[in-house]
Amino acid sequence: MPRGRAWTQAEVGSLLALVGGSGEAALLMASTSRPNEALWQQISRGLAAAGYSRSVAQCRSKWKALKQAFHSERETRRRAGLHSPRLPPHYRAMKSIWKAAGRPVFRERRLLGSGVAGLLQSVQQLLVQILQTSRQQQALLESLASDTVSHLHLLSHSLVQQCGELQIVPSTSCNSIAPGPGDALQLLGCWRVATTLWTFILAC
């Protein structure tokens, strides 16, 4: 038989029968790197005896595909709660081999990788939320700072006006009264407050 041709249903059935009757279902069903070349040679010879010419590599590759399809279908049915009697080809045979193997977990490394990917995605979403919150807080602080500066400008302008009024002395006659020491001290205090406020405004 030429290599690379599709497996027939009869070939797959014979392959599963040989795997199930090998006594090494647990080894073949589990994800393991344990050497099993001799076992696959035995299965390849069993197929040849049944009239199917398949190499060790072809047998191993087909078994891997069957195992992946079985676990994918089982997980899909478990999550969806499906109990339909309509099953994919060879699903019952694969399930029997899986039960005989002790119901092993399939491809733990891949599942671990999926968990890490999920964790990274959660961390990424958390960082986005933190960034959005920081931007909102920054906008609020900028708004408060702008309002504070506006109020300080108004206060500074009012103080400057008050201090300017203290400097205005009526001079309608030569007998005008000059400002006293108290007025000078008040004027100096207003000027210091205005200078301090102006310095703060410039710093903002």
C-alpha positions in Angstrom: 0.0 0.0 0.0 1.3 3.5 -0.8 2.4 5.6 2.1 0.5 8.8 3.0 -3.0 7.5 2.1 -5.8 8.2 4.5 -6.6 5.6 7.1 -9.8 3.7 6.6 -12.3 3.1 9.3 -11.4 -0.6 9.3 -7.7 0.2 9.7 -8.4 2.5 12.7 -10.6 -0.1 14.3 -7.7 -2.7 14.0 -5.3 -0.1 15.4 -7.5 0.5 18.4 -8.0 -3.2 19.0 -4.2 -3.7 19.0 -3.7 -0.8 21.4 -6.4 -2.0 23.7 -5.1 -5.6 23.6 -1.4 -4.6 24.1 -1.6 -4.5 27.9 0.1 -1.1 27.7 -3.0 1.1 27.4 -1.9 3.3 30.3 1.5 3.9 28.7 0.1 4.7 25.3 -2.8 6.8 26.6 -0.7 8.9 28.9 1.4 11.8 27.8 4.9 10.4 28.4 8.3 10.4 26.7 9.0 6.9 27.9 10.6 4.8 25.1 8.0 2.5 23.5 9.5 1.7 20.1 9.2 -2.1 20.6 5.5 -1.7 21.4 4.8 0.2 18.3 6.7 -2.3 16.2 4.5 -5.0 17.6 1.4 -3.0 16.7 2.7 -2.3 13.2 3.3 -6.0 12.7 -0.2 -6.7 14.0 -1.7 -4.4 11.4 0.4 -6.0 8.7 -1.0 -9.4 9.7 -4.5 -7.9 9.3 -3.5 -6.8 5.8 -2.7 -3.2 6.5 0.8 -1.9 5.8 1.6 0.9 8.2 5.0 1.9 9.6 5.8 2.6 13.2 5.8 6.3 12.6 2.4 6.2 10.8 0.9 4.2 13.7 2.3 6.5 16.3 1.1 9.6 14.4 -2.4 8.2 13.9 -2.7 7.2 17.6 -1.6 10.7 18.6 -4.3 12.3 16.4 -7.0 9.9 17.7 -6.0 10.7 21.3 -6.2 14.4 20.7 -9.5 14.2 19.0 -10.9 12.0 21.8 -9.8 14.3 24.6 -11.1 17.4 22.7 -14.5 15.8 22.1 -14.7 14.6 25.7 -13.9 18.0 27.1 -16.4 19.7 24.8 -19.2 17.3 25.7 -18.4 17.7 29.4 -18.5 21.5 29.3 -21.7 21.6 27.2 -23.4 18.8 29.2 -24.0 16.7 26.1 -25.4 13.2 26.5 -26.3 12.6 22.9 -26.1 9.0 21.7 -24.6 10.3 18.4 -20.9 10.0 18.9 -17.9 10.5 16.6 -16.4 7.4 15.0 -14.3 5.2 17.4 -15.2 7.5 20.4 -16.6 4.5 22.4 -13.5 2.4 21.7 -11.2 5.3 22.7 -13.2 5.9 25.9 -12.9 2.2 26.8 -9.1 2.4 26.3 -9.0 5.6 28.3 -10.9 4.0 31.2 -8.7 0.9 31.1 -5.7 3.3 31.4 -7.0 4.8 34.6 -8.6 7.9 33.1 -5.3 9.9 32.7 -5.2 13.7 32.2 -4.2 14.5 28.7 -1.3 16.8 27.9 -0.7 18.4 31.3 2.0 20.6 29.9 -0.4 22.1 27.4 -3.0 22.7 30.2 -0.4 24.3 32.3 0.5 26.6 29.4 -3.1 27.6 29.0 -3.3 28.4 32.7 -0.2 30.6 32.4 -1.7 32.3 29.4 -4.9 33.0 31.3 -2.9 34.4 34.2 -1.0 36.7 31.9 -4.2 37.9 30.3 -5.7 38.7 33.8 -2.6 40.6 34.8 -2.8 42.6 31.5 -6.4 43.5 32.2 -5.6 44.5 35.7 -2.8 46.8 34.5 -5.2 48.4 32.0 -7.7 49.1 34.8 -4.9 50.6 37.0 -3.8 52.8 34.1 -7.3 54.0 33.5 -7.8 54.8 37.2 -4.5 56.7 37.3 -5.6 58.8 34.3 -8.9 59.6 36.0 -7.1 60.6 39.2 -4.6 62.7 37.3 -7.5 64.5 35.5 -9.2 65.2 38.8 -6.0 66.5 40.4 -5.4 68.8 37.4 -9.0 70.1 37.7 -8.5 70.8 41.4 -5.2 72.5 40.8 -6.7 74.7 38.1 -9.6 75.7 40.4 -7.1 76.5 43.2 -4.9 78.7 41.0 -8.0 80.6 39.8 -9.1 81.2 43.4 -5.6 82.3 44.4 -5.5 84.7 41.4 -8.7 86.3 42.6 -7.5 86.5 46.2 -4.2 88.0 45.1 -5.9 90.6 43.0 -8.2 91.5 45.9 -5.3 91.9 48.3 -3.4 94.1 45.8 -6.4 96.3 45.5 -6.8 96.6 49.3 -3.1 97.4 49.7 -3.4 100.0 46.9 -6.3 101.7 48.7 -4.2 102.1 51.8 -1.6 104.1 49.8 -4.3 106.6 48.6 -4.2 109.6 50.9 -6.6 112.6 50.3 -4.6 115.7 49.3 -7.3 118.4 48.8 -5.5 120.8 51.0 -2.1 121.4 52.5 -3.4 120.3 55.9 -3.9 116.7 54.7 -3.2 114.1 57.3 -0.2 111.8 56.5 -0.6 108.0 57.1 0.4 106.9 60.6 2.7 104.0 61.6 -0.2 101.6 61.9 -1.2 102.2 58.3 2.4 101.6 57.2 2.6 98.2 59.1 -0.8 97.1 57.6 0.5 98.1 54.1 3.7 96.1 54.7 1.7 93.0 55.8 -0.6 93.1 52.8 2.4 93.4 50.5 4.1 90.4 52.1 0.9 88.3 51.8 0.4 89.3 48.1 4.1 88.6 47.4 3.8 85.1 48.9 0.6 84.3 47.0 2.1 85.5 43.8 5.2 83.3 44.3 3.0 80.3 44.9 0.9 81.0 41.8 4.1 81.2 39.7 5.2 77.9 41.2 2.0 76.2 40.2 
